Structures are given as C-alpha cells and as structure tokens.
Amino acid sequence: MRITPIVFSMKGCPHCDNLKTQLKESNIMFTEIDVDEPKNEILYESFSKKVNSDFLPAVVIGKKAFLPDRTFKTIDDGVKMIKEYLQVLSDRENH
C-alpha cells in the first residue's frame, strides 16, 4: 500500500512551487490541496489547528507532518526529509 504525500500549498507561493517542483523532479507523486480554494478551507483549518502551524508548504504523509520552520528550515531540506521518510515506509512495506 503506497502512501501518497499531501501537500498543502497556495497559488503565488514561491516556496510551495519550489517544493512541488522538486517532488515532481524526484518522481514523487503527491496530492495537492490549494488552501485558498473554498472547498479546502475547513480541511486546512482543521489541519493547521492540529499541528499548531499555518505555515506553507506543509506536507502530510500518513500521520506524519513536515512543517516549515519546525520540521525543516529550507525547501531542499524538506524535500530530502520527505524522500528519506518515503524510503523508510517503502522499506518497511517490502520486508
């Protein structure tokens, strides 16, 4: 069972665009949730309260959240951590 990362982002956010570009270049499929779309407001509000952060881009993989200025300092670091976590999950799945 493959877990797909969920990326909370917003249009016009250069950090969000950078993260999504790097994930795509790394062949990491993800589901994007644009926090500015009305249909996503309640979902994002619930998420941001749960993790006590409204910084973007935020990534959720299963029950683990990757948050800017908390989990990672730069987008490059965030992408690296996401790749490593996905590899750990894949290794667990294959053993």
C-alpha positions as CSV (number, residue, x, y, z in Angstrom):
1,M,0.0,0.0,0.0
2,R,1.6,3.2,-1.2
3,I,1.1,6.3,0.9
4,T,0.8,9.5,-1.2
5,P,2.0,12.7,0.4
6,I,-0.5,15.5,0.7
7,V,0.9,19.0,0.0
8,F,-0.9,22.0,1.4
9,S,0.0,25.0,-0.7
10,M,-1.3,28.2,-2.2
11,K,-1.1,29.9,-5.6
12,G,1.6,32.5,-5.8
13,C,3.7,31.0,-3.0
14,P,7.3,30.5,-4.4
15,H,8.2,28.1,-1.6
16,C,5.2,26.0,-2.4
17,D,6.1,26.0,-6.1
18,N,9.7,25.1,-5.3
19,L,8.7,22.1,-3.1
20,K,6.2,20.8,-5.7
21,T,8.7,21.1,-8.5
22,Q,11.4,19.3,-6.5
23,L,8.9,16.5,-5.6
24,K,7.9,16.1,-9.3
25,E,11.6,16.1,-10.4
26,S,12.2,13.3,-7.8
27,N,9.2,11.3,-9.3
28,I,7.3,11.6,-6.0
29,M,3.6,11.6,-6.7
30,F,1.5,13.8,-4.3
31,T,-1.9,15.2,-3.8
32,E,-2.0,19.0,-3.8
33,I,-4.5,20.9,-1.7
34,D,-4.8,24.6,-2.5
35,V,-5.7,26.2,0.8
36,D,-7.2,29.2,-1.0
37,E,-10.0,27.1,-2.6
38,P,-13.2,27.4,-0.5
39,K,-13.8,23.6,-0.6
40,N,-10.5,23.1,1.2
41,E,-10.9,25.8,3.9
42,I,-12.3,23.5,6.6
43,L,-9.8,20.7,5.9
44,Y,-6.8,23.2,6.1
45,E,-8.2,24.9,9.2
46,S,-8.5,21.6,11.0
47,F,-5.0,20.5,9.9
48,S,-3.4,23.8,10.9
49,K,-5.1,23.7,14.4
50,K,-4.0,20.1,14.9
51,V,-0.3,20.8,14.1
52,N,-0.4,24.3,15.6
53,S,1.1,25.9,12.4
54,D,-0.3,27.7,9.4
55,F,3.0,28.0,7.5
56,L,3.2,26.7,3.9
57,P,4.1,24.5,2.2
58,A,3.1,21.8,4.7
59,V,3.3,18.1,3.8
60,V,1.5,15.2,5.4
61,I,2.4,11.6,4.9
62,G,0.2,9.2,6.8
63,K,0.2,10.6,10.3
64,K,3.5,12.5,10.0
65,A,3.6,16.2,9.2
66,F,6.5,18.1,7.6
67,L,6.2,21.7,8.6
68,P,8.4,24.7,7.5
69,D,10.4,26.3,10.3
70,R,9.6,23.4,12.6
71,T,10.4,20.1,10.8
72,F,12.6,21.7,8.1
73,K,14.3,25.1,7.6
74,T,14.7,25.1,3.8
75,I,12.7,23.6,1.0
76,D,15.7,21.5,0.0
77,D,15.9,20.0,3.5
78,G,12.2,19.4,3.5
79,V,12.3,17.5,0.2
80,K,15.3,15.5,1.4
81,M,13.4,14.5,4.6
82,I,10.3,13.6,2.7
83,K,12.3,11.4,0.3
84,E,14.0,9.7,3.2
85,Y,10.7,9.1,5.1
86,L,9.1,7.7,1.9
87,Q,12.1,5.3,1.5
88,V,11.7,4.1,5.1
89,L,8.0,3.5,4.5
90,S,8.8,1.6,1.3
91,D,11.5,-0.5,3.0
92,R,9.0,-1.4,5.8
93,E,6.4,-2.4,3.2
94,N,8.9,-4.6,1.3
95,H,10.1,-6.6,4.3
